[in-house]
Amino acid sequence: MADVIVLGSGPAGISASLYVKRAGLNAVVIGRGGGSLEKADKIENYYGFPEPVDAGELIKNGIAQAKRLGIPVIKDEVVSLSYLDRYVVETKSAQFEADSVILATGSSRKSPPIPGLGDFEGKGISYCAVCDAFFYRNRPVAVLGDSEYAFHEAAELMPTASSVVLLTNGREPAVALPKGLPVIKKEIAAFEGKEVLQSVRFRDGSAYAVSGVFIALGVAGSADLARKLGARTEGVAVLVDENMQTNVPGLFAAGDCTGGLLQISKAVYEGAKAGTSAVKFIRSKKR
Ligand SMILES: Cc1cc2nc3c(=O)[nH]c(=O)nc-3n(C[C@H](O)[C@H](O)[C@H](O)COP(=O)(O)OP(=O)(O)OC[C@H]3O[C@@H](n4cnc5c(N)ncnc54)[C@H](O)[C@@H]3O)c2cc1C
């Protein structure tokens, strides 16, 4: 049995595990791979790197850092979280128990199976407005989605892009649209372009010219798991206090899954805070 199980091996989860381990407690990290950072290419806005750093390298180094300290980093997918007299984490292939759990599974931004989407990732298709809006200044962009998250992304893009339109891909928006956000509800057939994305082709044969499409169909795994234990959530975000504590004792959350600024710096900070809070929680329990 571990003192703390960290769900997610991205910047938030690894950062949390380092603080638990260095305080002399046992941490186990479970991550299935494929976090946000795996979709990124070069990172230019994280402290301490004079040159752009490869996102894949950052993930690898984080995991190596945890392993060097003796923290097990298990590659598996978490399917369930429950509480009996301790936390029970079920993965696809095993079961783990701990006194405390830190949710750090990021924000799952789902990709719809639209032809061309994979081809233009990083060349017009983005998953992060706050990260990439700068590259599309004074150019037409679209946001694919129909929920609050999509509206948030559109609002982030409006000050820099020449135009922003919402694409719902045949769906009715789940909530009322904000004023001033044009919407195209037609079903999408493909994303098209030569080297980079140039247009969206609809099933009725018409096309819409864009330089960028931001995918915003996020569903956070952490929020689903948190809800199972009665923890409070808001949309896809797990609600926490300033110590990253949820309303359930011993359950903490950090990184993209708590909402707000979806950036590495915030994930690393929140991981550190969640790790130290989990240590305090366990020490007070043992006293
Ligand atoms: C295209 C793109 C570009 C970006 N560019 C930048 C940038 O330039 N600068 C910047 O600061 N930020 C950038 N970001 C954002 C940054 O990647 C995230 O803010 C950061 O990775 C969040 O860290 P996290 O640990 O909370 O989540 P993630 O990095 O998403 O990690 C989540 C972890 O949880 C695991 N996981 C999820 N579900 C399960 C499950 N059910 N079972 C087990 N494990 C699970 C995943 O495998 C992963 O290990 C970018 C994001 C994208 C998508």
Ligand as a Chemical Component Dictionary entry (heavy atoms), coordinates in Angstrom:
data_LIG
# 
_chem_comp.id                   LIG 
_chem_comp.type                 NON-POLYMER 
_chem_comp.pdbx_formal_charge   0 
_chem_comp.three_letter_code    LIG 
# 
loop_
_chem_comp_atom.comp_id 
_chem_comp_atom.atom_id 
_chem_comp_atom.alt_atom_id 
_chem_comp_atom.type_symbol 
_chem_comp_atom.charge 
_chem_comp_atom.model_Cartn_x 
_chem_comp_atom.model_Cartn_y 
_chem_comp_atom.model_Cartn_z 
_chem_comp_atom.pdbx_ordinal 
LIG C1  C1  C 0 -0.880 21.496 -28.491 1  
LIG C2  C2  C 0 -0.552 21.978 -27.100 2  
LIG C3  C3  C 0 0.465  22.903 -26.951 3  
LIG C4  C4  C 0 0.784  23.347 -25.653 4  
LIG N1  N1  N 0 1.786  24.263 -25.531 5  
LIG C5  C5  C 0 2.117  24.702 -24.290 6  
LIG C6  C6  C 0 3.152  25.654 -24.125 7  
LIG O1  O1  O 0 3.757  26.108 -25.096 8  
LIG N2  N2  N 0 3.434  26.038 -22.861 9  
LIG C7  C7  C 0 2.796  25.570 -21.753 10 
LIG O2  O2  O 0 3.113  25.961 -20.633 11 
LIG N3  N3  N 0 1.785  24.679 -21.888 12 
LIG C8  C8  C 0 1.431  24.236 -23.124 13 
LIG N4  N4  N 0 0.410  23.349 -23.269 14 
LIG C9  C9  C 0 -0.347 22.938 -22.060 15 
LIG C10 C10 C 0 0.394  21.893 -21.221 16 
LIG O3  O3  O 0 0.718  20.775 -22.023 17 
LIG C11 C11 C 0 -0.512 21.484 -20.051 18 
LIG O4  O4  O 0 -0.948 22.620 -19.340 19 
LIG C12 C12 C 0 0.222  20.564 -19.082 20 
LIG O5  O5  O 0 0.738  19.433 -19.760 21 
LIG C13 C13 C 0 -0.734 20.131 -17.968 22 
LIG O6  O6  O 0 -0.124 19.183 -17.153 23 
LIG P1  P1  P 0 -0.988 18.084 -16.378 24 
LIG O7  O7  O 0 -0.004 17.245 -15.677 25 
LIG O8  O8  O 0 -2.054 18.752 -15.613 26 
LIG O9  O9  O 0 -1.737 17.250 -17.498 27 
LIG P2  P2  P 0 -1.161 16.349 -18.765 28 
LIG O10 O10 O 0 0.155  16.878 -19.153 29 
LIG O11 O11 O 0 -2.276 16.355 -19.700 30 
LIG O12 O12 O 0 -0.939 14.953 -18.076 31 
LIG C14 C14 C 0 -2.039 14.164 -17.747 32 
LIG C15 C15 C 0 -1.549 12.785 -17.405 33 
LIG O13 O13 O 0 -2.677 12.009 -16.972 34 
LIG C16 C16 C 0 -2.659 10.757 -17.620 35 
LIG N5  N5  N 0 -4.019 10.221 -17.673 36 
LIG C17 C17 C 0 -5.150 10.800 -18.140 37 
LIG N6  N6  N 0 -6.231 10.008 -17.946 38 
LIG C18 C18 C 0 -5.753 8.902  -17.324 39 
LIG C19 C19 C 0 -6.329 7.722  -16.866 40 
LIG N7  N7  N 0 -7.635 7.498  -16.962 41 
LIG N8  N8  N 0 -5.536 6.787  -16.302 42 
LIG C20 C20 C 0 -4.216 6.985  -16.174 43 
LIG N9  N9  N 0 -3.588 8.094  -16.578 44 
LIG C21 C21 C 0 -4.350 9.037  -17.149 45 
LIG C22 C22 C 0 -2.019 11.029 -18.954 46 
LIG O14 O14 O 0 -1.495 9.842  -19.443 47 
LIG C23 C23 C 0 -0.921 12.025 -18.538 48 
LIG O15 O15 O 0 0.160  11.310 -18.015 49 
LIG C24 C24 C 0 0.075  22.865 -24.525 50 
LIG C25 C25 C 0 -0.936 21.936 -24.700 51 
LIG C26 C26 C 0 -1.247 21.485 -25.971 52 
LIG C27 C27 C 0 -2.337 20.479 -26.138 53 
# 
loop_
_chem_comp_bond.comp_id 
_chem_comp_bond.atom_id_1 
_chem_comp_bond.atom_id_2 
_chem_comp_bond.value_order 
_chem_comp_bond.pdbx_ordinal 
LIG C1  C2  SING 1  
LIG C2  C3  SING 2  
LIG C2  C26 DOUB 3  
LIG C3  C4  DOUB 4  
LIG C4  N1  SING 5  
LIG C4  C24 SING 6  
LIG N1  C5  DOUB 7  
LIG C5  C6  SING 8  
LIG C5  C8  SING 9  
LIG C6  O1  DOUB 10 
LIG C6  N2  SING 11 
LIG N2  C7  SING 12 
LIG C7  O2  DOUB 13 
LIG C7  N3  SING 14 
LIG N3  C8  DOUB 15 
LIG C8  N4  SING 16 
LIG N4  C9  SING 17 
LIG N4  C24 SING 18 
LIG C9  C10 SING 19 
LIG C10 O3  SING 20 
LIG C10 C11 SING 21 
LIG C11 O4  SING 22 
LIG C11 C12 SING 23 
LIG C12 O5  SING 24 
LIG C12 C13 SING 25 
LIG C13 O6  SING 26 
LIG O6  P1  SING 27 
LIG P1  O7  DOUB 28 
LIG P1  O8  SING 29 
LIG P1  O9  SING 30 
LIG O9  P2  SING 31 
LIG P2  O10 DOUB 32 
LIG P2  O11 SING 33 
LIG P2  O12 SING 34 
LIG O12 C14 SING 35 
LIG C14 C15 SING 36 
LIG C15 O13 SING 37 
LIG C15 C23 SING 38 
LIG O13 C16 SING 39 
LIG C16 N5  SING 40 
LIG C16 C22 SING 41 
LIG N5  C17 SING 42 
LIG N5  C21 SING 43 
LIG C17 N6  DOUB 44 
LIG N6  C18 SING 45 
LIG C18 C19 SING 46 
LIG C18 C21 DOUB 47 
LIG C19 N7  SING 48 
LIG C19 N8  DOUB 49 
LIG N8  C20 SING 50 
LIG C20 N9  DOUB 51 
LIG N9  C21 SING 52 
LIG C22 O14 SING 53 
LIG C22 C23 SING 54 
LIG C23 O15 SING 55 
LIG C24 C25 DOUB 56 
LIG C25 C26 SING 57 
LIG C26 C27 SING 58 
# 
